[in-house]
Amino acid sequence: MKNEIKEYLTETEIRIKGRENIDEAYLEEMLTRIGFYQHERLVHLIVTMTFAIMTVISFFMLITSPSAPALLLALLFLGLTIPYIYHYYFLENSTQKLYKLYYEALAIVKGKS
């Protein structure tokens, strides 16, 4: 997904800078893609928050009753939470960038009308 978003952002930026093939159909395609990425972002938000909560709970377990399995569980959740946060951060920023690109493309289409 990450590579797909990067490629689409690059393609869209080039298209908008060159003002090439920007029309109503392209705006509709952009809205559809933005919708897909918003859905992906929501799913990752839910997963990230779930893992963050489980990390806090596992550290609480570790503090209240220290044991090797509790430590392993806490480290496992922490190890998974950090990449999830990083990926969610990427999805959020990419979606926000797509919003800006959409408004630029919309201005181009309205300027042509």
C-alpha positions in Angstrom: 0.0 0.0 0.0 2.8 2.4 0.9 4.4 2.1 -2.6 1.1 2.5 -4.3 0.4 5.7 -2.4 3.9 7.0 -3.1 3.5 6.3 -6.8 0.1 7.8 -7.0 1.2 11.0 -5.2 4.2 11.3 -7.6 2.0 10.7 -10.7 -0.6 13.2 -9.5 2.0 15.9 -8.7 3.5 15.6 -12.1 0.1 15.7 -13.8 -0.9 18.8 -11.9 2.4 20.6 -12.4 2.2 19.9 -16.1 -1.6 20.6 -16.2 -1.9 17.4 -18.2 -5.2 15.5 -18.6 -6.9 17.2 -15.6 -10.6 17.0 -16.2 -13.8 16.0 -14.4 -13.1 12.3 -14.9 -9.7 12.7 -13.3 -11.2 14.5 -10.3 -13.7 11.6 -9.9 -10.8 9.2 -9.9 -8.9 11.2 -7.3 -12.0 11.2 -5.0 -12.3 7.5 -5.4 -8.6 6.9 -4.6 -8.8 9.3 -1.6 -11.8 7.4 -0.4 -9.8 4.1 -0.5 -6.9 5.7 1.3 -9.2 7.2 3.9 -10.6 3.7 4.6 -7.1 2.3 4.8 -6.2 5.1 7.2 -9.3 4.3 9.4 -8.4 0.6 9.6 -4.9 1.4 10.6 -6.0 3.9 13.2 -8.2 1.2 14.8 -5.3 -1.4 14.7 -2.8 1.2 16.0 -5.0 2.2 18.9 -5.8 -1.4 19.7 -2.1 -2.2 19.9 -1.3 1.0 21.8 -4.0 0.0 24.4 -2.7 -3.6 24.6 0.9 -2.2 25.1 -0.3 0.0 28.0 -2.2 -3.0 29.5 0.8 -5.3 29.2 3.1 -2.8 30.8 0.6 -2.4 33.6 0.6 -6.2 34.0 4.4 -6.1 34.0 4.5 -3.5 36.8 1.8 -5.2 39.0 3.2 -8.8 38.6 6.6 -8.9 37.1 7.4 -12.1 35.2 9.2 -13.2 32.0 6.0 -13.8 30.0 4.7 -10.4 31.0 7.9 -8.8 29.9 7.9 -10.7 26.6 4.3 -9.7 26.0 5.0 -6.0 26.7 8.0 -6.0 24.5 6.1 -7.8 21.7 3.3 -5.2 21.8 5.7 -2.3 22.0 7.6 -3.8 19.0 4.5 -3.9 17.0 3.0 -0.6 18.1 6.0 1.5 16.9 5.8 0.4 13.2 2.0 0.7 13.3 2.4 4.3 14.5 4.9 5.0 11.8 2.7 3.6 9.1 -0.4 5.4 10.3 1.7 8.7 10.3 2.6 8.0 6.7 -1.0 7.3 5.7 -2.3 10.4 7.5 0.2 12.7 5.9 -0.2 11.2 2.4 -4.0 11.6 2.6 -3.6 15.2 3.7 -1.3 15.8 0.7 -3.9 14.2 -1.6 -6.5 16.6 -0.3 -4.3 19.5 -1.3 -3.6 18.1 -4.7 -7.3 17.5 -5.3 -8.0 21.2 -4.5 -5.2 22.2 -6.9 -6.7 19.9 -9.6 -10.1 21.3 -8.9 -8.9 24.8 -9.4 -7.3 23.8 -12.8 -10.6 22.3 -13.9 -12.6 25.3 -12.8 -10.1 27.6 -14.5 -10.7 25.7 -17.8 -14.5 26.0 -17.6 
